[in-house]
Amino acid sequence: MADESNKAFPASPVTRVPFALVLSGIAGAADAIGFLEFSQLFMSFMSGNTTRFGAAVSGYDWDGTARFASVIAVFCFGACIGTLIAAWSGRFRLSVLLSIQAVLFAIGLFVPLGTAAFPLHAYPIVLALGIQNATLQDEAGRSLALTYVTGTVVRFGAGVANLILHKPAPSFWLQAPLWGALSTGAVVGGFLHGWFGERAFLFPAGAAAVLALISLVLTIALKDTPYVSGVAAPQPDAHPEAKPTATAPAAAG
């Protein structure tokens, strides 16, 4: 029977944790750049966009209503299509998802601006960050919160309580570093936007491309180990009885 750690991909913390921290930093940078570039529109913080959606509806601001609702829908679609792509890509899912994200970060520069109600220019960035949340799982098979901090902060607080009561989940120790990576990325993204304006999106695009290349090399070089892909990995947040849809060879020995 496959070890429980194989619910996550990458299955080993040796690769999963560095990937998670770098991806969270990329997300923080992209969100900060987008927030400054698109008139305080969040690229990945859907809680904030939901609050602004409610305020727009109550103020009869229909352009704002469409603006925030469409961004939330695009982000949700990204999480959906990212999970499907992960299932269809087999053991190369990490490099495939990261490559798609890199392209989306870059092509946003060439998409028409759209209107106040439908900011087409922002949609590729939002889609990329939605996809990113389907990239990694923790030991319990839950999606790692790579692009927003609410779940991270809640899990950290609950983990502290469990630490006092008995013993926290293994993923507890990743929550504070994830917050730090996202926050650091946001600070860097703010500076990048101040220096380069909209072209700052090329930096998270480049970082995602480099990470995709590293993932591809590791997937090929370590194809008989669980370091890059789990032996029997159901998709993020799948039912406990769900059958794996993306598999990799079992570790040698």
N, C-alpha and C positions, 0 to 999 in steps of 0.2 A: 504494500500500500504506500502511496506517495506520502512523504512527510507533509505536515500541515503548512510548513513554510512555502510549499510549492503552490499554495493558493495565490501567492503574490508574484508579480513579474516586474522587474527581475526578482527571482526567488531568493537570492542571497542578499542580506543586508550590506555585504561588501560592495555590491554594485547598486542596490536599490537606494541606499541613503545618499551617496554622492549625486546620483541622477536626480533624486527628489529635491535636494538642496539647490542644485544648479537650476533646475526647472522652475522652482519657486522664485528664485532670484530673477530669472527671465520674465516670469509673469509679473512680478512687482515692477520691473522696469517698464514693460509694455503697458501696464495699467496706468502708471504715472504719466508716461508720455501721452497716452490717449486721453487721460483726464485733462491734461493741460492743453492738448491740441484740439479737442472736440468739446469745448465749452463745458467742462465739468461733467462729462458723460463717462461713467465707469465702463471699462472694457471687460472686467471680470467680477466686479463686486456687485452681484445681482441683488443683494439685500438693499444696497444704496439705490440702485435703479428702481427697485420695487417701491421704496418709500417715495421716490420722486414721481413715479407713475401715479401713486395714490394722491399725491399733492396736485399733480396736473389734472387728474380727473375731477377732484373737488373744486379746482379753480377754473373748470371749463376750458382748460388749455388743451385743445385737441391735437395741436401739433406736438406738444410735449407728451401727451398720452400715447400717440403713435410712435414717437421717438423712443420712449423707454420700453414700451411693449414690444416693439420690433427687435430691439437689442436683446431683451430677455429671451425672445423666441429664437433668435439666431444663436445665442449662447447655449440654450437647451438643445437645439439641433446639433450643435458641435459636440456636446457630450454624447448624444445619441449616435451620430455618425462615427465618432471616434471609437466608441465601443464596438460598433459593427466592423470597422476597419481592423481593429485589434483582433477580432475573431477571425476575419478572413485572411490576415497576413501571416498567421502561424508564428514561428519563432522569430521572424523578422519584424514583428509588430512595432517594436520600439523604434527602430531606424525608419520604418515607413511613417509612423505617426509624427516623429520629429522632423522628417523631411517635409511633410505636408505643412507643418506649423511654420517652418522656415520660409516656405514659398508664400504662405498666406501673409506672414508679417511683411514680406517684401512687396507683394503685388498690391497691397493696400495703398501704396503710393501712387498707383496708376489707375485706381478705380475712380470714377466720377464722384464729385462731392455729394451729389444727391440734394435733398431738401432738408429743411429743419425737421420735418416729420419723419423722413426716411434718410438718415445719414449713411448713404451707400459707402462712403469712404471709410467708415469705421467698421463695417460689417466683417471684412476679412480678418481684422485683428480680434474682434469678438469671437468669431468662429474658431480661430486658432486657439484661443484660450479655453473655449468650451471643449475642444478636442483634447487639450492638454490634461483635463481632469479625468480622462479615461485612460491615461497612460500608465499609471502606477497604482498598485494596491498595497495595503498594509497586510500584516499577518492574518488578520481576520477576514480578508477578502474585500474590505471596504475601499472605495476610492480614496486615495490620499488627497487632502485638500491642498492643492498646489497653487491655486490662484486666488484664494480668499482666506481670511484669517478667523472668521467666526467659529467654524468647526474646530479649527486648531486650538483656539483659546478655550473653547468648551471642553475639548478632550484633555487639554492640559489641566484645567481646573478639576475635572472629574478624576484625572489620574493622580493629582495631589491627594484627593480624598481617599482614593484606593491605596495610595502609598501609606497613609496614616492608618487605614483600616486593616490592610493586609499586604497586598502586592498589586501594583498597577500592570496594565497590559504592556507587552513589549513595545508597542508603538508609542507609548507615553514619552519615551525618551527622545523621540523624534520631533515632538510638537514644538518645543521651544526653539530648536534650531530652524524648523520650518518658518516660524514667525520671524526669526532673525534674518533668514535668507530673503523672505518676501519684503521685509522692511528695508533691508539693505538695497535690494533691487529697486525699490521705489525711490530711494534717495538718489541712487545712480541714474535712474531714468529721468528724474527731475533735472539733474545737472545736464544730462545729455540733451534733453529738449531745449534747455536754455542755450546750449552751445550750437545745436544743429537743427533745431526746429523739427519739422515732420520727418526729416531724413534720419532722425534718431531711431526710428523703427528698424533701420538696417542693422543696428547693433544686436537687438534680440533675435533678428533673423539670422545673423551670422553665428550667434551663440547656439541657436537651435540647430543650424546646419553642422557645426562642429560636433555637437553632441550626437547628431544622427550618424555622422561618420564614425565616431568612437563606438557607438552602439553597434554599427554594422561590423566593424573590425572585431569587436568582442564576440558578437554572435557567431562569426565564422571561426575565430580562433578558439573559442571555448564552447563549440557546438555540442560536446559530450558532457557538459557540466550544467548545473542549474544557475550559474552566475548571471546569465542574461535572461533566460526564459524558464519558467516553471515547468516541471515535468508534466503536471496535469492541472492546468490553470483555468478555472471558470472565469467568466468576465467579471469586472468590478461590480460589486453590489448584487450579484446574481443570487438566486434562491439557493439555500444550502444544499439542496438536492440536485441542482443543475449540473448537467454533464459538461465536462470541459469542451470548449470549442476551439482552443488553441493549445497545442502541445509541443513539447520539445523532447529530444532523446533523454533518457534517464542518465544520471551521472554514472560514469564508469566505475566498476568495482562494486 
